[in-house]
Amino acid sequence: MFTRHNRPYLFLLAASLAVLIGAKQEGSDLYLGGGLTILTQNLLDGAANDGNGAILVSQPSPYYAAETACKLLGETLWNPDIQDFTVGLNTSLSYQVFQGLATKDQLYWIAKEKETDTTCAGITPAGEVCDVDCSSQIPALCTQAAPVSTSSVSNTSAPWQIEHFVDQVQLTGYRDYHTFKFRGLRYAETPERFTYSKLKLYNESAKVSALNAGADCVQPIGEVRSGSSEDCLFLNVWTPYLAPMAGAEKSRLKPVMVYLYGGGFTSGSGKNPNTDGTNLASRGDAVVISVNYRVGSAGFLAFNDGVHNGNYGISDMVTALEWVKKYAQYFGGDADRVTVFGESAGAMGVHILLGSPKAKGLFRRAIMQSDPSGYPNNGKFTWSQYATPEDEYRSTTAKVLKAAGCLNATDQIACVNKLSGFDLVNLTTNANGATADGTNLLHHELDLSRPGYAADIDVMTGINRDEAGVLVDNYPTNGTNFNEYFANNVGNHISLPSSAAASFQLSAFGTDKNSVPTPEQIFNASLRIATDGEFTCFELAKAYAGAKNRVFKSTYAFEFNRTYSPSGYTKTWCDAPKTGARPHGDPDGEYYKCHAGEQLIVFGNVRRAGQADRDGLDVPFTQLVVDHWSAFARTGDPNPERAYLEARGYLASLAQVESTGRWEPVDPQKPTIRLLQWNGAQVPFVEQSQCQALALPLDMLASSFK
């Protein structure tokens, strides 16, 4: 707590016009006008609201207008006699100084010591409390009483609601302790089936509730249990800062991070609680946006009529980025610093956007987490190779039409349109492959042989060590034949036949082909082949070619060697082994670092999801990863600056960054990858002999282009 100091008044002269404005009206203008920043200390530990956070009202005003603005927020002026300046507000205000948004002697309104006092009170970024003339015009600090939300509890009731204008549309969003939230925002007009989406404009007066996420895109029952719809083109926004209605100075705008979900292009949700953007936005000081896009046959079914060429889901991604370009500023986002990132199929979406002429200029940075570039598609291509609409029609659409009873119909589209969206995506074949449609994609694959559309894009790409672990259901038993096990359990995840896999020198994968392998050796070799063939070899080849041929502005590679699989998407072997000392799992023990095991970490949601800190390092490691990801969004470099970490009080991350050294960009002469674990390191590219054994060498993408 702070003791108030009596000192000579600081007279900050107010313009005569402002003095004449009634306090109530001016307070209303402050409240409705935006310019609000949530100031909290977010350690990602899931702690409840400790009462010490604040809401910064940036617009300078007299004391009584500031007091009214706080009341309109359902708050009061921040009070150093009740709140503790040293547990978050100190670093929040020092960060304002670091950004150049305030000087070291800036004063902010706080509550008077006594209501009857004739002088008012202000506080500096150093915590010094001063007497201030009440007619002075300075920013204000309101209390922040909103509760901390969790993956299962979010309070959207009236006390926490906020009205905010986006162009002509008045949105009703809400706040929790760490961010402002606007959910279920329509970014495209209601789509017509098998057509590209069109941008939704906010140029007509309307009032829209943004308290709840919109419907998920229609998909088979799985991750989404109910409520999916073809009318699904919504996005969700999390932001620590709301810009003023009149517009914010460029220096106040935050980087924007647009997330594309995974799900094999057949499923997924922009409201998955594992990828909730609250913590990433708050700790990372970024505007985070999750996007729904069409999946399955509703999003990718291509016909051979030269008009309906597939990629409807890809067009949704582009339209969402167009919306972000136009409207991010209203949520405090900098449209010139957009990072598009995704996991699994979402990473493939990012991969596709890097080669799309329609996406050119809509983002500056890209992150691909676990891009399954080597996944087999149509038996002819991998997922990162795009068939023509005609090829896609022959290999996939014809099967969909046959299952729908429409293969011989005179008007196949009219026939298919008689099916509901749910029935369409639940046919025995469900389309999920991108095509070279002539609009969103002009070529058969991303050209990594020379600079192109992505030459001005900073890129991060990487994998989890044992991606395929979660994709396999059965552990081999004694006497299992490798060839048989591979064919039945792994063969559908890699575009190599089991006979070819069995003929490899399996010593490269941890077993000797001349010995009788144990169940453990069979399992390890199978998962390693699948992980390398579907993920690792292609991602490292992409990083190598991107750096060698200057395809990207900069290229950073990573491998997660510490993961925390979500409770609804895991296998026993993907979880850290439990011990007496560490009953929730020991990350130091050997376990498989499986697909999606980085999701909770990247979004800072381990504790938010109710997961235990297994060894006391899950929370600090999550802090470190969020600081890497948000640094990349801010600057194009995943190394957070020392001064930034000091200003924000992120001392655990600072210690790790300084002890483990810089995360270096990929050098094609001596390529290295960042090993992401506690006490991580920069190490040579992994699995190179294994990739050679799979006939997937490091340079396979550097010169070939079809």
C-alpha positions in Angstrom: 0.0 0.0 0.0 1.1 3.6 -0.5 1.0 6.5 1.9 -0.3 9.7 0.4 2.1 12.6 0.3 1.1 16.2 0.7 3.0 18.4 -1.8 2.3 21.7 -3.7 -0.6 21.4 -6.2 0.3 20.5 -9.7 -1.8 22.9 -11.8 -2.4 21.4 -15.2 -4.3 24.1 -17.1 -7.4 23.1 -18.8 -8.7 24.6 -22.0 -11.5 27.0 -21.2 -14.0 25.1 -23.5 -13.4 21.9 -21.6 -14.0 23.6 -18.3 -17.5 24.6 -19.5 -18.4 21.0 -20.4 -20.6 19.4 -17.8 -18.9 16.6 -15.9 -21.6 14.1 -16.5 -21.7 14.6 -20.3 -17.9 14.5 -20.5 -17.8 11.4 -18.5 -20.3 9.8 -20.9 -18.2 10.8 -23.8 -15.2 9.2 -22.2 -17.0 6.0 -21.5 -18.7 5.7 -24.9 -15.7 7.1 -26.8 -13.3 4.2 -26.2 -9.7 4.8 -25.4 -9.8 2.2 -22.6 -7.0 -0.1 -21.6 -7.2 -3.0 -19.1 -4.1 -3.0 -16.8 -3.6 -6.3 -15.0 -0.7 -8.6 -14.2 -1.3 -11.8 -16.1 1.0 -14.6 -14.9 -1.1 -17.2 -16.6 -1.6 -19.0 -13.3 -5.4 -18.7 -13.3 -5.4 -16.6 -10.1 -8.7 -14.9 -9.2 -9.1 -11.1 -9.4 -7.0 -9.8 -6.6 -8.6 -6.3 -6.8 -5.4 -4.6 -7.8 -6.0 -4.2 -11.6 -7.2 -1.1 -13.3 -8.9 0.3 -16.4 -7.0 3.2 -17.9 -9.2 5.9 -19.4 -6.7 7.6 -21.8 -8.5 10.7 -22.7 -7.4 13.6 -20.4 -10.3 15.1 -18.4 -11.1 16.9 -15.2 -11.4 14.8 -12.1 -15.2 14.8 -11.9 -15.6 13.7 -15.6 -13.1 10.9 -14.9 -15.1 9.9 -11.8 -18.3 9.7 -13.9 -16.6 7.7 -16.6 -15.5 5.1 -13.9 -19.1 5.0 -12.6 -20.4 4.4 -16.1 -18.1 1.4 -16.3 -19.5 0.2 -13.0 -16.2 1.1 -11.3 -14.7 3.8 -9.1 -11.4 5.6 -9.3 -8.5 3.4 -8.3 -7.6 3.8 -4.6 -4.1 3.3 -3.3 -5.5 3.0 0.2 -7.3 -0.2 -0.8 -5.5 -1.5 -3.8 -1.8 -2.5 -4.0 0.2 -0.7 -6.6 3.2 -3.1 -6.4 1.5 -6.2 -7.7 0.8 -5.3 -11.3 -0.2 -1.7 -11.7 3.5 -0.7 -11.3 4.6 -2.8 -14.3 1.5 -1.9 -16.3 2.3 1.8 -16.0 6.0 1.3 -16.6 5.0 -0.5 -19.8 3.0 2.6 -20.8 6.3 4.6 -20.4 8.2 1.9 -22.3 5.9 2.2 -25.3 6.3 6.0 -25.3 2.6 6.5 -24.4 3.4 8.3 -21.2 6.3 10.1 -19.6 7.9 9.1 -16.3 6.1 12.0 -14.6 2.7 11.4 -16.1 -0.1 11.7 -13.6 -3.3 9.7 -13.6 -6.5 10.4 -11.6 -7.1 8.2 -8.6 -9.6 8.5 -5.7 -9.4 11.3 -3.3 -8.3 10.4 0.2 -11.6 11.9 1.5 -14.7 12.8 -0.5 -14.7 16.2 1.2 -11.2 17.1 0.1 -11.1 20.2 -2.1 -8.0 19.0 -3.9 -7.9 15.8 -6.0 -5.2 13.1 -6.3 -3.0 11.7 -9.0 -0.4 8.9 -9.2 2.7 8.6 -11.3 4.1 5.5 -13.0 6.5 5.1 -10.1 3.6 5.1 -7.6 4.0 8.5 -6.2 0.7 10.0 -5.0 0.3 13.7 -5.5 -2.2 16.5 -4.9 -3.6 17.8 -8.2 -6.0 20.6 -9.0 -9.4 19.0 -9.7 -9.9 21.0 -13.0 -6.6 19.7 -14.5 -7.0 17.4 -17.4 -5.2 14.1 -17.1 -6.0 10.4 -17.8 -7.7 8.3 -15.2 -7.3 4.9 -13.5 -10.6 3.2 -12.7 -10.8 0.0 -10.6 -11.3 -3.3 -12.5 -13.6 -5.6 -10.6 -14.6 -8.0 -13.4 -14.0 -11.7 -12.6 -11.4 -13.9 -14.1 -13.0 -16.2 -16.7 -12.2 -19.9 -17.1 -12.7 -22.4 -19.9 -16.1 -23.3 -18.4 -17.2 -20.0 -16.7 -17.6 -16.6 -18.4 -19.7 -13.9 -16.9 -21.4 -11.8 -19.6 -24.0 -10.2 -17.3 -24.8 -6.5 -17.4 -22.2 -5.2 -14.9 -19.4 -6.3 -17.2 -20.9 -5.3 -20.6 -19.4 -2.6 -22.7 -20.8 -0.6 -25.6 -18.4 0.0 -28.5 -18.8 1.3 -32.0 -17.3 -0.3 -35.1 -18.0 2.1 -37.9 -21.8 2.5 -37.7 -22.5 -0.6 -35.7 -22.8 -0.4 -31.9 -21.6 -3.6 -30.4 -22.4 -4.9 -26.9 -19.4 -6.9 -25.7 -18.1 -7.6 -22.2 -14.9 -7.7 -20.2 -13.4 -10.1 -17.8 -10.4 -9.2 -15.6 -7.9 -9.4 -18.4 -9.5 -8.4 -21.7 -12.5 -6.9 -23.6 -14.4 -9.6 -25.6 -16.6 -9.4 -28.7 -17.9 -12.7 -29.8 -19.9 -13.9 -32.8 -19.1 -11.0 -35.1 -20.2 -11.6 -38.6 -17.3 -11.0 -41.0 -19.0 -12.1 -44.2 -22.5 -12.1 -45.6 -24.4 -15.4 -45.1 -22.7 -17.6 -47.7 -24.5 -19.3 -50.5 -23.4 -22.9 -50.8 -20.4 -23.6 -53.1 -19.6 -19.9 -53.6 -16.8 -17.7 -52.2 -17.6 -15.5 -49.2 -18.2 -11.8 -49.4 -17.1 -9.2 -46.9 -19.7 -8.0 -44.4 -19.6 -4.2 -44.1 -20.4 -2.4 -40.9 -21.5 0.8 -42.6 -25.2 0.9 -41.6 -26.5 1.9 -38.2 -27.3 -1.2 -36.1 -27.1 -2.6 -32.6 -25.5 -6.0 -32.3 -25.0 -8.3 -29.3 -21.4 -9.6 -29.2 -21.8 -11.6 -26.0 -21.9 -15.1 -27.5 -20.0 -16.9 -30.2 -21.8 -17.6 -33.4 -22.6 -21.1 -34.8 -19.8 -23.4 -35.8 -19.5 -24.3 -39.4 -21.5 -27.4 -40.3 -19.5 -30.6 -39.6 -19.9 -34.2 -38.5 -20.5 -34.7 -34.7 -17.2 -34.9 -33.0 -15.4 -31.9 -31.5 -18.6 -29.9 -32.1 -21.4 -31.8 -30.5 -24.4 -29.7 -31.7 -25.5 -26.4 -33.2 -23.3 -26.3 -36.3 -24.7 -24.4 -39.3 -23.9 -23.3 -42.9 -24.5 -19.8 -41.6 -21.3 -19.7 -39.6 -18.9 -17.0 -40.9 -18.3 -15.4 -37.5 -15.2 -14.4 -35.6 -14.3 -13.6 -32.0 -12.1 -10.8 -30.7 -10.1 -10.4 -27.5 -8.3 -7.2 -26.8 -6.7 -5.4 -23.9 -7.4 -2.0 -25.5 -10.4 -0.3 -27.1 -9.5 2.6 -29.4 -11.4 5.9 -29.2 -14.2 6.4 -31.6 -12.2 9.2 -33.3 -9.4 6.7 -34.0 -6.2 5.9 -32.1 -2.7 7.1 -32.8 -0.7 4.5 -34.6 1.7 4.1 -31.7 -1.2 2.9 -29.5 -2.4 0.2 -31.8 -1.5 -3.4 -31.0 -0.4 -6.3 -33.2 -3.2 -8.5 -34.4 -3.0 -12.3 -34.2 -5.6 -14.1 -36.4 -6.0 -17.8 -35.5 -7.2 -20.6 -37.9 -8.3 -23.8 -36.1 -7.3 -27.3 -37.0 -9.5 -30.3 -37.7 -8.4 -31.8 -41.0 -10.5 -29.3 -42.9 -13.5 -31.4 -41.9 -14.1 -30.0 -38.3 -13.0 -27.3 -35.9 -14.4 -24.4 -33.9 -13.4 -20.8 -33.4 -14.8 -21.0 -29.9 -12.7 -24.0 -28.7 -11.9 -23.2 -25.1 -8.4 -24.6 -25.5 -7.6 -21.7 -27.9 -9.5 -19.0 -26.2 -7.6 -15.7 -26.8 -8.0 -14.1 -23.4 -4.5 -14.9 -22.0 -2.6 -14.5 -25.3 -4.2 -11.1 -25.8 -3.6 -10.0 -22.2 -0.1 -11.1 -21.6 1.0 -10.6 -25.2 -0.6 -7.2 -25.5 -2.2 -8.1 -28.8 -5.6 -8.2 -30.4 -6.4 -11.9 -30.9 -9.1 -13.0 -33.3 -10.4 -16.5 -34.0 -12.1 -17.3 -37.3 -14.7 -19.8 -38.4 -14.3 -21.1 -41.9 -16.3 -23.7 -43.8 -15.0 -27.2 -43.7 -15.7 -30.6 -45.3 -17.7 -30.7 -48.5 -19.4 -27.4 -47.5 -16.0 -25.8 -47.7 -14.0 -27.8 -50.3 -16.3 -29.7 -52.8 -15.1 -28.9 -56.3 -17.0 -29.5 -59.5 -15.9 -29.8 -63.1 -18.0 -27.0 -64.5 -15.3 -24.3 -64.4 -17.3 -22.2 -61.9 -17.6 -24.1 -58.6 -13.9 -24.8 -58.1 -13.7 -25.6 -54.4 -11.7 -23.6 -51.8 -14.8 -22.0 -50.3 -13.2 -22.4 -46.9 -10.0 -20.8 -48.2 -12.0 -17.8 -49.5 -13.5 -17.5 -45.9 -10.0 -17.1 -44.5 -9.2 -14.4 -47.1 -12.5 -12.6 -46.4 -11.8 -12.7 -42.6 -8.4 -11.1 -43.2 -10.1 -8.4 -45.3 -12.4 -7.8 -42.4 -9.5 -7.5 -40.1 -7.7 -5.1 -42.4 -10.8 -2.9 -42.4 -12.0 -3.1 -38.8 -9.1 -4.2 -36.5 -8.4 -0.5 -35.7 -11.7 -0.2 -33.8 -10.5 -2.9 -31.4 -7.1 -1.3 -31.0 -5.4 -3.5 -33.6 -2.8 -2.4 -36.1 -3.9 -3.6 -39.6 -0.3 -3.3 -40.8 0.9 -5.8 -38.2 -1.3 -8.9 -38.7 0.0 -12.3 -37.9 -2.0 -15.2 -39.2 -1.4 -18.5 -37.3 -2.9 -21.9 -37.1 -2.4 -25.4 -35.8 -2.7 -28.6 -37.9 -5.2 -27.9 -40.7 -5.1 -24.3 -39.6 -1.4 -24.3 -40.2 -2.1 -25.8 -43.6 -4.5 -22.9 -44.1 -1.6 -20.5 -43.3 0.6 -22.4 -45.8 -2.0 -22.0 -48.5 -2.4 -18.2 -47.7 1.3 -17.8 -48.2 0.8 -18.7 -51.8 -2.5 -17.0 -52.4 -2.7 -13.8 -54.6 -5.9 -13.0 -52.9 -4.2 -12.8 -49.5 -1.3 -10.7 -50.6 -1.0 -7.6 -48.4 -3.5 -8.8 -45.8 -0.9 -10.1 -43.3 2.8 -9.5 -42.4 3.7 -12.5 -40.4 2.7 -16.2 -40.3 3.1 -19.0 -37.8 2.5 -22.7 -38.7 2.2 -25.1 -35.8 2.2 -28.8 -36.8 1.4 -28.3 -40.5 0.6 -31.8 -41.9 2.2 -31.0 -45.3 2.9 -34.6 -46.0 -0.5 -35.9 -45.3 -1.8 -38.0 -48.2 -4.6 -36.4 -50.3 -6.5 -38.2 -53.0 -3.9 -40.9 -53.2 -2.0 -38.8 -55.7 -0.8 -35.7 -53.8 0.2 -34.7 -50.3 -2.0 -32.1 -48.6 0.4 -29.3 -49.6 -0.1 -30.1 -53.3 -3.3 -28.9 -54.8 -5.2 -30.8 -57.4 -7.0 -29.1 -60.3 -10.7 -28.9 -59.8 -11.1 -31.5 -62.5 -8.7 -33.9 -60.7 -10.5 -33.2 -57.4 -13.8 -33.9 -59.1 -12.6 -37.3 -60.3 -11.0 -38.4 -57.1 -13.3 -37.0 -54.5 -16.4 -35.2 -55.8 -17.6 -38.1 -57.8 -17.6 -40.2 -54.6 -19.6 -37.6 -52.8 -22.1 -37.4 -55.7 -22.5 -41.1 -55.8 -23.1 -41.3 -52.0 -25.7 -38.5 -52.4 -27.4 -40.2 -55.3 -26.5 -37.3 -57.6 -23.7 -38.7 -59.8 -26.0 -39.1 -62.8 -28.1 -36.0 -62.2 -28.5 -33.5 -65.0 -27.8 -30.7 -62.5 -25.5 -32.2 -59.9 -25.3 -29.0 -57.8 -29.1 -28.7 -57.7 -29.3 -32.3 -56.7 -26.7 -32.0 -53.9 -28.4 -28.8 -52.7 -31.4 -30.8 -51.8 -29.4 -32.2 -48.9 -29.1 -30.3 -45.7 -25.6 -29.1 -44.8 -25.3 -31.7 -42.0 -26.3 -34.5 -44.4 -23.8 -33.3 -47.0 -20.8 -33.5 -44.6 -21.9 -36.8 -43.2 -21.8 -38.7 -46.5 -19.3 -41.5 -46.7 -16.9 -39.2 -48.5 -16.3 -35.7 -47.2 -14.1 -33.4 -49.3 -11.2 -31.6 -47.6 -8.6 -30.8 -50.1 -7.6 -27.4 -51.5 -7.5 -27.0 -55.3 -5.6 -24.8 -57.8 -8.9 -22.9 -58.4 -7.5 -20.1 -60.5 -8.6 -17.5 -58.0 -7.3 -18.2 -54.5 -4.6 -20.5 -55.7 -3.0 -20.4 -59.1 -0.4 -23.1 -58.8 -0.1 -26.8 -57.8 1.9 -26.0 -54.6 3.6 -23.2 -52.7 6.6 -22.1 -54.8 9.6 -22.4 -52.5 12.1 -22.1 -55.3 12.2 -18.3 -55.5 10.7 -15.2 -53.9 7.0 -14.7 -54.5 3.8 -13.5 -52.7 5.4 -14.1 -49.3 8.7 -12.3 -49.8 7.8 -9.7 -47.3 6.4 -12.2 -44.7 8.2 -13.2 -41.5 7.6 -16.9 -40.9 7.7 -19.3 -38.0 7.1 -23.0 -38.6 7.5 -26.1 -36.5 6.3 -29.3 -35.0 5.9 -31.3 -31.8 8.4 -34.1 -31.5 6.0 -37.0 -31.7 3.0 -35.6 -33.7 1.6 -38.9 -34.8 1.2 -40.3 -31.2 -2.3 -39.0 -30.8 -3.3 -40.3 -34.3 -2.7 -44.0 -33.4 -5.3 -45.9 -31.3 -3.6 -49.3 -30.6 -0.3 -50.3 -28.9 1.3 -53.4 -30.4 1.3 -56.6 -28.4 4.0 -59.3 -28.2 4.4 -61.1 -31.5 3.0 -58.3 -33.6 4.4 -58.1 -37.1 5.8 -54.6 -37.9 4.5 -54.6 -41.5 1.0 -55.6 -40.4 0.9 -53.1 -37.5 2.1 -50.3 -39.7 -0.4 -50.9 -42.4 -3.3 -51.2 -39.9 -2.4 -48.3 -37.6 -0.2 -45.8 -39.4 -0.4 -46.4 -43.1 -3.4 -44.1 -43.6 -1.4 -41.2 -42.1 1.5 -41.2 -44.4 1.7 -41.4 -48.2 4.1 -44.3 -48.3 2.8 -47.9 -48.5 3.6 -50.1 -45.6 5.8 -52.4 -47.8 8.1 -49.4 -48.5 8.2 -48.5 -44.8 9.1 -52.0 -43.8 12.0 -52.1 -46.3 13.7 -49.1 -44.8 16.8 -49.5 -42.6 14.7 -49.4 -39.5 17.8 -48.8 -37.4 17.3 -45.1 -38.5 14.0 -45.3 -36.5 15.3 -47.1 -33.5 15.1 -50.8 -34.4 17.2 -53.3 -36.3 15.5 -54.9 -39.3 17.4 -58.1 -38.7 16.1 -58.6 -35.2 12.7 -59.3 -33.9 11.4 -55.9 -32.7 9.7 -55.5 -29.4 6.3 -53.9 -29.2 7.9 -50.7 -27.9 10.3 -50.7 -30.9 7.5 -51.3 -33.4 5.5 -48.5 -31.8 8.4 -46.0 -31.7 9.5 -46.8 -35.3 5.9 -46.5 -36.6 5.2 -43.2 -34.9 8.5 -41.8 -35.9 8.0 -42.7 -39.5 4.5 -41.2 -39.5 5.6 -38.1 -37.7 8.6 -37.5 -40.0 6.7 -38.4 -43.2 3.7 -36.3 -42.4 5.1 -33.4 -40.5 8.8 -33.0 -39.6 10.5 -33.6 -43.0 8.2 -31.3 -44.9 8.3 -28.6 -42.3 12.1 -28.5 -42.1 12.4 -28.7 -45.9 10.0 -25.7 -46.1 12.0 -23.8 -43.5 15.3 -24.6 -45.3 13.9 -23.7 -48.8 12.3 -20.6 -47.4 15.6 -19.4 -46.0 17.8 -20.5 -48.8 15.7 -19.0 -51.6 14.5 -16.0 -49.7 11.0 -17.0 -50.1 10.1 -15.4 -46.8 11.5 -12.2 -45.2 12.8 -14.3 -42.3 12.3 -17.9 -41.2 12.4 -19.4 -37.7 11.9 -23.1 -36.9 10.9 -24.8 -33.7 10.2 -28.2 -32.1 8.2 -28.6 -28.9 9.9 -31.0 -26.6 7.5 -30.2 -23.8 3.8 -30.4 -24.3 0.5 -30.6 -22.4 -2.1 -32.5 -24.4 -5.7 -31.2 -24.0 -7.9 -33.6 -21.9 -10.3 -34.2 -24.8 -7.6 -35.0 -27.4 -4.9 -37.3 -26.0 -3.7 -40.8 -25.5 -2.2 -42.4 -22.5 1.3 -42.3 -24.0 0.9 -38.5 -24.8 0.7 -37.7 -21.1 3.7 -37.2 -18.9 4.2 -40.2 -16.6 2.8 -39.9 -13.1 5.0 -40.4 -10.1 4.6 -40.2 -6.4 6.4 -36.9 -6.3 4.5 -35.6 -9.3 1.0 -37.1 -9.3 -0.2 -35.0 -12.3 2.7 -36.1 -14.5 6.5 -35.6 -14.6 7.5 -33.7 -17.8 11.1 -34.7 -17.1 10.1 -38.3 -17.7 9.9 -39.7 -21.2 6.6 -39.4 -23.0 5.3 -38.7 -26.5 5.0 -35.0 -27.4 1.8 -35.4 -29.5 -0.2 -33.4 -32.0 -2.0 -30.5 -30.4 0.1 -30.7 -27.3 1.2 -27.1 -27.7 -2.3 -25.6 -28.0 -2.8 -24.8 -24.3 0.7 -23.6 -24.0 0.7 -21.2 -27.0 -2.6 -19.6 -25.8 -1.5 -19.5 -22.2 -4.4 -21.7 -21.2 -3.0 -24.5 -19.1 -4.3 -23.3 -15.8 -7.4 -21.6 -17.5 -8.4 -25.1 -18.7 -8.2 -26.4 -15.2 -4.9 -28.4 -15.8 -2.4 -28.7 -12.9 1.1 -27.3 -13.1 2.8 -30.7 -13.1 6.2 -29.7 -11.9 6.1 -26.0 -11.1 7.4 -25.2 -14.5 4.3 -25.5 -16.7 3.2 -21.9 -15.9 6.6 -20.3 -16.4 7.1 -22.3 -19.6 3.7 -21.2 -20.9 4.7 -17.6 -20.0 7.9 -18.0 -22.0 6.1 -19.4 -25.1 3.4 -16.7 -25.0 6.2 -14.1 -24.8 8.0 -15.7 -27.8 4.8 -15.8 -29.9 3.7 -12.3 -29.1 7.2 -10.9 -29.7 7.0 -12.4 -33.2 3.6 -10.8 -33.7 5.0 -7.4 -32.5 8.3 -7.3 -34.4 8.7 -10.3 -36.7 11.4 -11.7 -34.3 10.4 -14.3 -31.6 13.1 -12.9 -29.2 11.4 -10.6 -26.8 13.5 -7.5 -26.1 15.1 -7.3 -22.6 13.7 -3.8 -22.0 10.2 -5.0 -22.9 10.4 -8.0 -20.4 11.8 -5.7 -17.7 9.1 -3.1 -18.3 6.3 -5.7 -18.0 7.9 -7.5 -15.1 8.3 -10.8 -17.0 11.4 -11.7 -15.1 11.1 -15.5 -15.4 11.0 -15.3 -19.2 13.9 -12.8 -19.1 16.0 -15.2 -17.2 15.3 -18.0 -19.6 15.9 -15.9 -22.7 19.3 -14.8 -21.3 20.4 -18.2 -20.2 19.4 -20.1 -23.3 20.5 -17.5 -25.9 18.8 -16.1 -28.9 16.4 -18.0 -31.1 18.2 -17.7 -34.4 16.6 -17.6 -37.8 17.3 -20.5 -40.1 20.7 -20.3 -41.8 20.6 -22.6 -44.9 24.4 -23.1 -44.5 24.0 -24.5 -41.0 20.3 -24.8 -40.3 19.2 -24.9 -36.6 15.9 -25.2 -34.9 14.7 -23.9 -31.5 14.0 -26.7 -29.1 11.1 -25.5 -27.0 11.3 -26.8 -23.4 12.4 -25.4 -20.1 16.1 -24.6 -20.5 15.7 -25.0 -24.3 18.4 -24.5 -26.9 19.2 -23.9 -30.5 20.1 -27.3 -32.0 20.8 -28.6 -35.6 17.9 -29.6 -37.7 16.4 -32.9 -36.3 15.7 -36.2 -38.0 17.8 -35.6 -41.1 19.0 -39.3 -41.5 15.4 -40.4 -41.0 14.1 -38.0 -43.6 16.8 -39.3 -46.0 15.6 -42.9 -45.3 12.1 -41.8 -46.2 13.3 -40.2 -49.5 12.3 -36.8 -48.1 15.7 -35.0 -48.1 16.1 -31.4 -46.7 16.5 -29.9 -50.2 13.4 -31.6 -51.7 11.4 -28.3 -51.9 14.2 -25.9 -52.6 14.3 -26.3 -56.4 11.2 -28.3 -57.4 8.1 -26.4 -58.5 5.1 -27.7 -60.5 
